[in-house]
Amino acid sequence: MTSTTDPAELTNSVEDRLREVGRLVRRSMLDAMPDGEPVRWLYGPMREYPSRPGKALRPALCISAGRAFGAEAQDLLGVAVAIELLHNAFLVHDDVADGSEMRRGRPTLASTYGLAAAINAGDGLAVVAGQVLRRATRRFDRDLGDVIWAEFDTMAMRTLEGQATEVGWQLDNVQQLKPEDYLELIMHKTCWYTTIHPLRVGAIIGSSGTAELAPLVRFGFHFGAAFQIRDDLLNLVGDENMYGKEILGDLYEGKRTLPLVHLLANAEGRDGDLVRDYVGRSREERSSELVHTVRDLMDAYGSIQFTSQYAEGILSVAEDYFEEAFADAQPGPDLDFLRALVPYVWARWR
């Protein structure tokens, strides 16, 4: 992506800001956790994911967009914390659904405590997210508070719709998919709660509900799509110590990521038969040898290269939409940070 800033300087600047927000939000999440019993079976597991350093992208987007549109930091923190708490709840349930073994470089809750305790912890985090949001919206007049709640509810339902579609594709062994189908999936599954909602709700708070939201949706979708596709690539080519999750985990799970969608559409002859048989299997039936064979086919049929170029094209569109989305925002460090995120997404490797 084009940038006049040195890539290393850009990366350091963005990551410094993300770490700063991450530390603040982690403390706030842990402060919001209930005390009492049962610690061992509920409140202890609930604290685990919020204690682990993550990207903090969602709260950083919310806080930065809000301040760029005129809000004070104290008006944004509670909403940003609620978003991150719900994200952690989704992560717990994702790990259960996917059978994942690692999250942020450590064993998943399901691996450590079992499925039942992990599900309860995820439910608990979702409840606490609602409690935090309720307290946060008391700062605003009733109408603005209702708008923020409606945004939160819409975001949660869009995300669940996306998760259900992804699971449905696997349950029904859906194979006839195009890149447009994948984009529709991640619009719901990823973009709405990762980028669109944090940007929208920050702008709503900062502008007292007067900001034009449609350009933020266009920017947020393209930015979020590029973010997710990059994450899909990292799962195939990244380093597990840096990535923090199981490398090739998406392939073991049979997720219809863009590289797999491309391979399904392009593999020929015996290769095509192998891939179609592969996606119809359960995770337990996908051996390490078979997973690596499919991974090698992605190189042979150009699926990795196609996905990389596809994501770069989407990110270029996000770059074009940025100025429109933030035309009414105030110049300053927050707007600079948001602008720097576009090239940063492509440079990131974790």
C-alpha positions, 0 to 999 in steps of 0.5 A, a space after each residue: 500500500 502507498 504511504 510516505 511514512 517509513 513502514 517500520 515507523 508506521 508499524 511501531 506507531 500503530 502498535 504503540 497505540 494498540 498496546 496503550 489502548 489494550 492495557 487500559 481496556 484489559 484493566 477495565 475489563 478485569 475491574 468489571 468482573 464479578 467477585 464471589 463464588 464459584 471462582 474456580 468454575 466460573 469467575 476464574 475462567 471468565 478472567 482468562 481471555 481478558 487477561 491475555 494481550 490481544 490486538 485491541 483493534 475494536 476498542 482502539 477504533 471506537 475510542 479513536 473514531 469517537 475522539 476524532 468526531 469530538 467526544 471526550 475519552 471518558 465518554 468512550 471507554 465504557 462502550 469500548 470495554 463492552 465491545 471488547 468483552 463481547 469479543 472475548 465472549 465470542 472467542 470463547 464460543 468460537 473456540 468451543 465450536 471450532 475445537 481450537 486448542 490455542 488462543 493468544 498463545 495459550 490453551 483455550 478455555 475448553 482445553 483447560 476447563 472442558 466444554 461446559 465450563 468454557 460455555 458458561 464463561 463465554 455466557 458470563 462475559 456476554 452478560 458482563 458486556 451488557 452490564 458495562 454498556 448499561 453503565 456506560 450509556 447512563 452518561 448520555 441522554 436517553 435517546 442517544 443511549 437507545 441508539 447506542 444500545 440498538 447499534 450494539 444489538 444489531 452488531 451482535 445479531 449480524 455477527 451471529 448470522 455470520 457465525 451461523 452461515 459459516 457453520 451451516 456451510 460446513 454442516 451442509 458441505 456447501 462447496 459451490 462458493 464464489 469470492 462474493 459469497 465469502 465477502 457476504 459471510 465476513 461482512 456479517 461474521 467479522 466486519 460488523 463487529 470488528 470494524 463497522 460497529 466500533 467506528 459507527 458507535 464512536 462517531 455517533 457518540 462523538 457527533 451526538 448522533 449527527 455523523 453520516 454513517 453510510 461512508 463509515 460502513 463502506 470504509 469499515 467493510 473494506 477495511 474489515 474484509 482486508 483484515 479478515 483475509 489477512 488473518 486467513 492468510 496468516 493461518 496458512 503462512 504465519 508463525 504460530 508463536 507470533 500468530 497466537 493460534 493454531 497454524 493451519 487450524 482453519 484447514 483442519 476445521 474445513 472453514 471456507 476461507 477465501 484460499 479454500 474457496 479458490 482451491 475448490 473452484 480451480 483444482 482439477 482432476 484427482 486434485 479436485 476430487 481430493 479437495 471436495 472429499 476433504 471438505 466433506 470430512 469431519 475434523 477428526 477425519 482430516 489427518 495432518 498428512 491430508 491437511 498438508 497435502 491440501 495446503 500444498 495444493 493451495 500453492 500449486 493452484 495459486 490460491 495463496 497468491 490470489 487471496 493476497 492480491 484480492 485482499 490488497 485490492 480491497 484494502 486499496 478501496 478502503 483507502 479510497 473510502 477513508 477520506 469520505 468516511 472521515 470528512 467531518 472528523 477533526 485533524 489530530 493524533 486520532 485521525 492519524 492513527 485511523 489513517 495509518 491502520 490501512 497500510 498497517 493491516 497489510 504489513 501486520 504479521 500477527 
